[in-house]
Amino acid sequence: MIFRSTRCVSIGYSFFDVLLKGMPVDRGLFIFDKVPVIKLFRLLTLTSYHSFFYYIFKRFLSTTERTVLDFSVIAERVYSARNFYYYSYFHDVLAVKRFSLGGVKFFMLDLTAGKTFSFKDFAIAFLADLLNSYLLSIKSTINVLVATSGDTGSSCEYFLKSSSCINVFCFSPANLISYFQALQMYTINCNNIFNLKLQGSFDNCQRVLKLLLSANRSCTTLNSVNLIRVLAQSVYYFRCYYYLINYYNIKGNIVISVPTGNFGNVYSVYLAYKMGLPIRKLILVNNENDFCYTVFNSYLLSCKTFLSTNSPSMDVLAPSNLERYFYFKLDSLSFYNYLMFLSSYCRTHVYFSNYSLFAYRCCLYERKFLCRAFEFSGFLLDPHTANAVSYILKVSILPNYPIVCVVTAKYFKFFDRSPLSQPVFKQYKVIRFLESRRPKTYFFNVKDFTKIVGFVTLNML
């Protein structure tokens, strides 16, 4: 397997190049030279998540790369009760549940059983173990840079804390993440963890990350700009299909609804589709920061005013992973216009054919209503997942196809932004435990790039 950059396809990269670089020096994004097609009839005979994972993952490794590390052992170690508490109950790391609300029947893909109660744990747990194992084998060190709107940062820090060969620098927007997310990140007092609170939005944090990555060869990232993470995320959609077939007798094409901010989880569904997962329609849902909705419905590239919402992990103005999607969908002129937009944010149009992906926008009222409705039905919904559910309840789409909504986080991670009754959340021991720990952060104005670079450089391995 050869990897290339969206901005310079003449240079080829190996799997470990992508893992250790995170992003090409030309500030593009890594893409697959070709996507292998997975044989579903063989994959669906496997019973464990880690065997699912390795069956798919090894298709992206060369014969030589497979001998560097025992990837199957790493997958088995990661996808276990050690990192995912669902495994202790029914020997799997995720769950697929059937729901009915307002006369609409659908399935929920629950990805919240990880250490930080977020879908980010599925890919980051593996990448963290893989990166640490590889660095120990070659006796080297690296610095991991992370830009987060809440969930990615805490996941990276939990799985990399106390690593002897990795330092983590996490950039988060000050006062724009939830109270619980801040507790998770800022109270990890390990010598290799550095939490930098930037006075700005997630997009500002991501811009700082990309500039640092392109200038430092001793750095990588576990953000979704890292293609290996997107690949790791695509596996749970195949596992979901396994449950639909074997437990619910569902066959044929499915519809998947995904809440998205940075387009990473959506691109992982698209990647699964390219690998052969039978998806009839992919629905992406934005909150009020609706860049994707605007692009896919009016073909307009326009960066609007940032809005802080009660689904903060989706508060992204210019999603990075769209570059990978557009690379294959746009003609050369439109793709050039898109790259110019990324550097100047000047309004422009792009044109592309798109038949399998639909975009929708969800508002605060809809999220509050859905959280209340699910509470009465006995399931507590987080405001991000509410975005994914909103469209399928509002519009009757493809009634002959089963619909899967992705549950991205536990509801109590957003108790300060949720319409649910707060006393319920305060009963959770994990919140009280985190509140008892002392936070450790470093505050910077996002405009002070020189100071940020100086701090990171001083503390690098």
N, C-alpha and C positions, 0 to 999 in steps of 0.2 A: 504494500500500500504506500502510495506517494501522496504527500500533502502539499498544497500550494497556497499562495496568498491571493486574496481577491484583487490585489493591486499589482501583482507581478507574477504571472503564471509560469514564467520561464524557469523559475528556481524551484527545485523539489526539496521537500523536507521529510525526515523520517518521523516515526511515532514519538521517539524520545526527544527529538528537536521540538516538536509541538508541546510536549509535556513540560520541558524545561524553559522554553521561551514564552509560552502562553500567547504571544502575539508577535507577528513579524515586525522587523525593524522599520518596514515601510508604512507602519501604522494601519495596515489592512487587517483582515482576519483570515485565519487558516480555514481552508476548505478541503474536502476530499477530492482527489483526482477522479475517483469513480466510487460509486456506492454499491457494495455487493448486495445481491438479492438473497434474503434468508429463506431457506426451505421450511415453510411453516409446518408441514406435516411431520418433520423430524423434531423441530423445536418444541412443538406442543406435546411430545411424548415425555419430555423432561419434567420432573416433579418439583425440584427445588429452585429457589430464586437464583442461587449462586451458579447452578448449572446452566440456567437460562442466560445469565449474564455472560458467562465465559463462552458459551456457544456463539453468541452474537459478537462479543468483543474480539475474539481471536480472528475474526474475518478481517479486521482492520490492522492486523499485525503481520509482519513478514515472518518467514520461517526462522530467520536468525533472531528477530526480536522476541519471539516466543520463548527462546532458550535463555534470555537474559535474566528473567524472573519467572517464578512459578505463578502465573496469573490466576490459575484456578484455585490455588491455595489462598491467595490474597482475597479473592472473591468470597471463598467459603468462610474466611476469618471475618471479613467485613459484614457480610449479610447473615448475621446470626443474632442471638439474644444479647450478645455483648453490646450491640449498637442499636437494635430495634426491638422494643419490648413486645410487639405483637408476636414475635417468634416464640416467646415462652408459652403463648396460649394455643396457637394453631400452626406453628412451624412455618410461618411465612412472615415477610417483612411489610406486607401491605394487605389491604382488604378491599373487596369489591362488594358493595351493598346495594340492594334494590330499594328504590323509594317511589312513592307516589304522592304528589302534591298538586292540588287544584285540578285533579283529573288527568294529570300528565304523569306517565310512568318513565322512570329513567334510572340510571345506575350512578353510584358515587364511587370513584376510585380514591380510596383513602391513603394518602401518602404522608401521614403525620406521626408515624410511630418511631421516628428517630430521636436522637439525643436532644435536639433543639426543637422538636415538634414541628418540623417544616419539611416540605418536599426536597429542599436543598440538601438534606442529609444523605439522600440516596446516592447522589453522584459525588459529593464532597467527601464522604466517608471513604469511598474507594480511592479517589484521587489522593487524599491525604496519606493513606496507607501505602499506596503505590509510590508516591513521590518520596516518602520517608524511606521505604525499603530500597528504592533505587539509589538514593543518595548514600545510604549506608553501605551498599554493595560496591560503589565506586569511591567511597571515602571522600565525599565532597559535601558542600553546603550550598544553600540557596536562600533567597529572600522571597517570601510570598506577599504580593501586594493585592489588597482586596478593596474594592469600592462596594459599598453596601447601602441598600435602602432598608436594611433591618435583619433579614434572615441569613443572607450569605455570610455576613461577618461573623455572627455567633456560631454558625456551623463550622466555618474554617477554624475559628479559634478553639472550639471544643475538640476538634479532631487533630489539631496540630499543637496544642498546648504541651509544654515540657519536651518538645522534640529537641534533640541535641544538634540537629543539622539544619534546622529551619527557623528563621525569624519571620513573624507575621506583622505586617503593617496594614491596619484596617482603617479606611477612610469612610466616615459616616457623616451625613448631614446633621448638624447640631439642631436638636429640638424637633426633628422631622420624622423620627422613628417612634414606635410605641414605647410605653413605659417598660413593658416586659422585655422587649428587644434590647433596650438600653441596659437593663439589669443583666441580661444574659451576657452581653458583650463586655460591658465596662467593669464588671466585677471579677473577671478572670485575671488574677494577679500572678502571672507567670513571667519569668524573665525574658521569654522570647515573644511575648505578645505586646504590641504597641497600638493603642486605640487613639486615632487622631480624629477629633471632632472638628469638622470644617464648617465655617459660617457660609453656607450655600446649600444648593440642592444636590440630589444624587447625581445629576448630570455633571455638575462641577466636580464632584468626587471622581467620577468616571473619567473625566478629561484629565485630571491630575494623574490618575493611574496610567492612562495610555501614554502620557508624556514621559513618565518615569520608566515605564516598560521599554519604550523605544530607545531610551538613552542608557539603560543599564542591562548588561548581559548577565549579570548575576541575579536577575529577578525573573519571577514568573507570576502567574495569577491563577486563582481557582474560580474567578468569575466566569460567567457564561461566555465571555469572549474566548475562553479556552475551549477549543473544539472537543477535547477529550471529555470534558464535563458534559457537553451537550450529547455526545455519544452515549455516555453512561446513563443519562436521563431517559434516553429513548427506550431502554430495556423495559422499564415498568409499564409501558404501553403494550408491549408484547405479552407481558405477564397478566395484564388486565384481560387481554383477549383470551388467554388460557382459561381464566376463571369464567368468562362469559360462555365459553364452549362447554367446559366440563361441569360447571355447577348450575348454569342457567339455561343450558341447551340453546344458546344463541349461535347462529351460524351466518356467515356472509358479511357484508359490509356494515360498518358502525359509524356513528357520528360522535365526535369528541369536542367538548366545550372546555376551553382553557382560559382562566383569567391571566392576563399578561401585562407586564410593564416594559421589560427590556427585550421581549420577543424570544428569550432563550428557551423557555418551556414549549412555546409554540413551534420553534424550529426543531426541537427534539421530536415532536409529533410528526412534523413534515419529514424528518429524516427516517422515522419508523415507516412512514408511508412509502418513501423511496426504497426502503429495504423490503417491502412486500406486505406490510400490515394492511389489511383491507379496510381502508377508511373512505367512506362515501363523502363526508364533509367534515372540515375542520373549522370550528367556530372560535375565534379569539375575541375576548371581551376586555375592553379598556374601562377605566373609571373616567373621571372628568379630564384627566390628562390623556387626551384621546388621539395621539399622533397616528397610531395604527388604524384606528377607525376612519380618520380623515383620509389617509393615503389610500386605503382599500375601497373607499366609497366614492371619493372625488378625485383620486390620483394627484392630490395636492400635497406638496411638501411644505409644511408651515409649522414653525415652532411658536406655540402659543405661550401665554403667561402661565407660569407654574402655579398649580393649586395644591395646597395641602389637604388631603382627604382622610377619611377614616379607614382607607385601605392603603396605608403608606408604602408598602412594599411594591406597589404598582405606580407610585408617583414618579414617572419617568417622562421627560419631554421628548428625547430623541433616542429611541431604542437602538442599541448597537447591533444586535443580531440581524436586523433587517438587511444589513449589508450582505450577509451570506445569501439570503433569500433573493435579494435584488440582483445579485451577481448572475444568477441563473435565469432570472425572469425578464430583466431589462435588456434593451438593445444597448450598444456601446455609447450612444449619445445620451440616453436617459440615465445610464449608470454614471457617466461623467457628471451630469447635472446633479445626481444624488451626492456624489463625492464633493462637489462644490458647495452643495447645501450644508454638508457636515462641517465645512470649514468657515462658512459665512452666515448660515441660517437665513439666507435670502429665499423668499418664497419662489417656488418653481413647480412645474408639473412633470410627472413621469407617466409613461404609458406601458401597460403590460397586460397580458391575458391571464386571468385567474379564475379557475372554475371550481377548485376544490377547497378554497378558503373563504370564509365569510367573517366580517368584522362587525362588532356591535359595541355600543357605549352604554354603560350603566350609571345611573345617578344615585345620589345619597338616599333619596326617598325609597328607591327600589331596594337598596341594600338593607335599610332599616326594616322595611316591610318583610323581606325574606328572612332576616334573622329572627324576627318575631314569629313568623309563620312556622319556621323550623323548630323554634323553642316549644311551641304548643304541640308539635308532633313528636317531641322527645329527642330531637337531635339539635345540638347547639352548633350553629354555623358561624364561621369567621367571616368578616366582611369581604375578604378577597374571593373566597369560594362563592359568596353570594353574587358576585359579578358573573361568574360562570353559569349559575343557575338562572339568572334573571332572563336571559334571552329565550331559553327553551320553554319557560312558563308563559312568556308574553306572546310568542309567535309559534304557531304550529308548523314545525319543519320536518319534512321527510318522515311522516308518521309510521312508515313501514320499516324504519331502521332503528335499532336500539341506540339510545343516546347515553353517553358517559360524561359526567361532570367530574372535574379534577378537584379534589379537596387538598388544598395546598398548605394549610397550617391549622393548629389547634386554636379554638376560639379564644381561649384565655390569654393568648399572646397579645390580644388587642382589647383587653377589658376596659382600658381607658378611652377607647374609641368606639366601643360596641354599644348598641342600644339595649343590651341585656342588663339585668339588674346586677349592680356591682357587688353587693354582699356575697353573692354566689362565688365570685372569683376569689375574693379575699380568703376563702376557706382553703385554698390550695396551698399545701405545705411548700411547694417549690417556690412560690412567690415570696413567702415569708423567709425562706432560707436565703434567697438571693438578696433580699432587703437587708439581711444581717451582715452582708459582706461589703467591704469598703471598695468603692469604684476607683479606677485609676485611668485617667484620660489626659490627652494633650490637646489643647485648643489652638486652632489656627484660623486666620481669615483666609478664605480660598484665594484671594488676590495675592497673598504673600507666598508666591510659589517658591521663591528663593529660600525662604525660611523652612518651608516644608521639605524641599530637597535637601537642605542642610541637615535637618533633623533625621531624615531617613538615612542619608549617607553616613552620618555619625554612628548610627545604631545597626548598620548592616553587618552581616557576617562576611 
